[in-house]
Amino acid sequence: MSSTASSKTVTVSAKEGKKLFYMAMPFIALVFVFNYLPLYGWLYAFFDYKLGHKLFDSEFKGFFFFKMILSDPITVDEVKRIMSNTLGISFLSLLVQVLPLIFALFLVEMKFEPLKKVVQTLTTLPNFLSWPLVYAFAFSMFSESDGFINKLLIRLHIIDDPISFLVSSNHVWLTQTAYLAWKTIGWTAIIYIAAVTSIDNELYEAARIDGAGRFRIMWSITVPHLMPTFFVLMMLSVANFLNNGLDQYLVFQNAMNTDSIEVLDLYVYNVGIRNGMSGYNYSFATAVGILKSVVSIVLLFSVNYASKKVRGEGII
């Protein structure tokens, strides 16, 4: 059995191939159980399901809820608002994808090892904090009643009254993007730092002999070698363009900012779980989730196709 990757060909015997397949079986089983079996739940989108009743005792509605998403004026306006929030926040998140790359570049150039380790540790730790803890941190910093920032601005006589940073719909997209960037920048930078270690040191030595400075070496050697990693991460982000997640926006959601912070995943939760005890909400929310998955798959294959055309390689 043989497989080809770029210009390299890796050949393994049939016996080794079977051994590798059996080793992969537990992971294939896990993917099947946790990623494909739950797709059974998509059936709920085709029935008028009410909680407490059996699915197949519910009235079969076919594509009723899908048509509602696309044709009912009130629902269409609601979906437009949700999609605007989802696409806006996702687009801003894509823009800040370059920050971990820049951070890794400067971190690698830091020569004082103790300081380098401290900076890397402090910037990686937020990745392990849950979003409720991040909210607690944000509350201590930005709350109107007892937040550090409001107290500081008042003492400096910059403002007279405290600002409602958290209980406001103003700049929600920007603040949520900032929280996400702060939480993930150190963790994502680890991937770039690992990629830097694979660069041949002879390239750096040759550049130094030719008189290149640190920024010239960074720009001409390090950055081009990190571009494949950057594009792969960018493609994965585009594939998850509609998957903003739920935790972050659920903990930051309140009555004043719901219109601006309610992304697709949060909307499905609010409609399907919070309000699912009445009306068609549970089945409707499932239909919205299915459409989101379909659009995400289309985005993934589109970006993968574009990548193959531009760079000659993709991730699928």
N, C-alpha and C positions, 0 to 999 in steps of 0.2 A: 504494500500500500504506500502510496506517495502523495505528498501534498506540496504545493508550490506557494511561496510567499516572496513577492517581489522577484529578485533574481536568484534567490536561494532556494534549493530543493532539498527537502528533508524526507528521507526514505526510512520506513520502519518495516519490519517483517510482519506477516499476518499474525503470528503469535503475539508479538509486541502490541499490535493494533488491538487485538482482542483484550489483552491485559489492560491497556489504557481505557478501552470502552467499559470494562467491568469496574475500573476505578472511578470512572465518571458516573456510573449508574446511580449512586446515592444522591449526587447533586442533580442529576436529571429528574430523579423522583421528587426531590424537594421543589424543583421548579414546577413540575407538573402539579403537585399538591397545592402549593401556595400561589401559583400564578395562573394556572389553567382551570383547576377545579372551581375556583370562585366565579368563573365566567358563567356557571350555571345560574347565578343570580340575575343575569341579563334577562332571563325569562320574565321577571317581574315587570319589565317595561312593556310587555305585551298583554298584561292582564290589569283589570281595575282592582288591584289588590288592596285589601284593608287589613291592618294589623289585627292579629287574633283569629283570622280566618285562614283556611287552607288555600294555597295558591290556585290549585286546579278547581276549587269551588268558586273562585272569583270569575267575574265576567271577562271573556276574552275580548280584547280591544284592538288587537292587531297593531297597526302603525298609528293609532289615534294620537298618542302622546308625542310622537315624532312630528306628525302634521301640525299639532298644536304649537310646538316650539317654532315652527317655520311660518305659521299662518295667522295664529291668534294675535290681534294687534297689541293687547296688553302684555301677553307673554313675549312677543317680539321685542317690545320696548324694554322689558325686564332683561331679556337675554342680551340686548345691545349694551345695556349698562354694565352687566356682568362681564361681557366680552371686552368692553372698553377698559375696565379695571384690570382684567387678566392680562390683556395684551400690553397695556401701559406698564404695569409692574414687571412683566416678563422682559419687555424691551429694555427697560432700565437695568434689569439684572444682567442682560447680555452685555450692555455697555460696560459694566463694572467687572466683566470677566477678565479684562486685561490687568486689573489691579494685582491679583496674586502673581502674575508673571513679572510685573515691574517690581513688586516686593521681593520676589525670589532673586531677581537679578542683583538688587542692592544688598540683599542678605548674604548672597554668595561672595560678594566683593568685600564684605566686612571681615577684616583680618584679626580683630581682637576676639579670640574664640569665646572667652567667658561671657562677654557682652552679647555675642552672636547667639549663644545658647539661651541666654535669658530672654532675648527678644523673640526667638523662635518659640520658646515654651509659652511665653505670655500671649503670643498671637495665636497659638494653636489651641490653648485651653478653652476659649469660647465655643469651639466646635462641639465640645462635650457637654455644654450646658443645654438643658431643655429650654424650650421656648417660654414656659412659665417662669423659669429663673431669669431668662433674659428680660421678660416683662418686669419682674421685680427690680432688676437692675435699672431698667428704663424709668420705672416709677420713682425710684430713689433719686434719679437724676433730674427728671423732667416733670414731676407731679406739680400741680398748681399750688397745693397747700404746703408741702414740705420738701419740694425738690431742690437739689443743690444748685441747679442752674438758675432757677427763679430767685433764690436767696442771694446768689452772687450778683445777678443783674440789678436787683433792688439795692443792695449795699453799695454797688458802684454807681447808683443813681442813673442807670441807663434806662430803666423802666420804673414806673410808679406802681403799677398793678401787675400781679403775676400773670403769666401767659399760660393758656390751656394747651400745652403741647400735645398731651395724650388724648384729651377730650375735644378734638377738633378734626374736621375733615380737610383742613388746609394742609397741603404738602404731604398727604398720607403716602402717596406713591414714593416720594423721595425718602421719607423717613423709614418706610419699610425696606426699601432697597439698601439704605445705610445700615440698618440693623443686620440684614442678611450678609452684606459685605463684611461687616465687623466680625460676624460669627464665623465666616468660612474662609477668610483671606489666608490665615496662617495654615489651615489644614490643606487647602488647595495648593499653596506654595510648596508643600512637601513634594508634591508630584513633580513640579518643575525643578526643584533642587535635586531630586533623584535623577531627572533627565540630564542635568548639568554634569553629574558625576560620570555619565557614560561618554562624555566628550573626550576625544583623544588629547592628552596633555601636550603632545608634540605640536599640535596646532597653536596652542598658547605660546609654547617656547619659540616656535618659528616667528610668530607675530611680534614677540618681545625683541627677538634678535633684529627684526626689520624695523624696530623703533616705534612700534604701535603703543599708544598709551592705554590706560585701563578702560576708558570709555570707548576707544576705537576697537579694542579687543572684544568688549562686551557687545558692541553693535555689529561687528563683522563676523564674530565666531559664535558667541553664546546665543544671541537672539535667533539667528537662522537655525541653529540646532534645536531650539525650543519651539519653533513654529509648528512642526508636526504634532507635538503634544498639545499646543494651544488649539489647533484646529480640531483635533479629536474631542477635546473637552467642549469646544464651542458647538460641535455637531451634537454631542450628547445633550447640551443645554437646549439647542433648538428643538431636538426631538421631544424634550420635556417642556416645550414652550407654554403649553396650557396646563401643565402640572405644577402649579405654584405650591401645592401642599395645603394642609389645613391648619396645623398647629399654630404657626406664626400668626395668622390672621384671626384665628379664633380667640387667642388670648388678648390680642390688641383691639378686637372689635368692641365697640360700645354704641350706644344709641345715636351719638353725634357723628360718628364716622362710618357707619354701616354702608351708606351709599357709595363711598369711595374705596372702602377696603374689601368689600365683598367680592372676592374672586370666584372662579368657577367651582373649585373644590369646596369652599366655604358655603357657596350658594346651594350646592347639592346637599351638604350637611344640614343647612338651615331648613331647606324645603323638605328634605326626605326624612330627617330624624327629628328635628325640633317640632315641625308641624305635621309629621307623618301620621298622627293619630286621627286626622280628619281629611276628608276629601280624597283627591287623586294623587296627593303629594308624593307618596312613596314610589309609585310607578313612574310618575313624571320625573322625579329626581334620577331614577335609574336610566330613563331615556336620555336625559341630559348627559349623564356619565358616559353612556355608550357613544353618543355623538362626539364627546370630547376625545375618547379613545381613538375613534376613527380619524378625526382630524389630526391627532398626534402621530398616528401611523403614516398618514399622507405626508406630513411635514418631515418625518424621519427619512422616508424614501426619497423625497424631493431633494433634501439637503445631501443625502448620500449620493444621489445621481449627479448633483452639481459638483460635489467634491471629486467624484471620479472624472468628470469632464475637465475640471480646473487643475486638480493636483495629481490625477491619475490613480488615485486610490480612495477607498471609502472604508466604512466600518462594517458594512454588510456585504 
